[in-house]
């Protein structure tokens, strides 16, 4: 059966659908009361790059980060690809390392390909002196303001042929328990963790802000109606596909990720995103 649409309906449909395929960079800004006034601290949060290209030598993404003049760049995992090399990711990390204080937590894809591939990716971070927070807390000072920066490994570390117990790694839950129990200064506490679907668990601890990725914005969205269709770990119509959430005094911001090539299906009304947070 053939369906014949009036010409004006076809044109209207095209006009509505084509903008949904835009995959240029979207910058999303948030302002959060962290009690650090009169200074403001600007954080750029990036995740889920998956080694995608952003212009020649990654200039498209590097200049976008530079344009924000961040005080801190936080990296929420899955910047690397599953393959043996991640040239775009390495180029990007080279571009920000040393220029900004950077901190990294792993996503599930950092563990793809087994222990050797994982070690090679972590060696890139070590070579660039980008600290990986693996069930650890860094007490940092930005513009004279002390922040507690906690980070946990992705739970994928405990699957896929790794033997974390033999390596002495604490489990995801143990890492969370450990970082939450560490003595803190009186500053603001941020948790970097790749997985947004663990939000209820995060809320049972005393974190002020959680930064997560992984959901890729639910891949497809319908503006004003549907904030994502599918996300790994959450299934269809994910609650935490992207955006800002608040519960029990813990704010969670979920970045929609920077992967712009269609990994399985193209993004729809869900462009790649750079998250910019101003703490005041
Ligand atoms: Fe992920």
Boltz pocket constraint, residues with backbone or C-beta under 6 A from the ligand:
constraints:
  - pocket:
      binder: B
      contacts: [[A, 78], [A, 107], [A, 108], [A, 109], [A, 194], [A, 213], [A, 214], [A, 215]]
      max_distance: 6.0
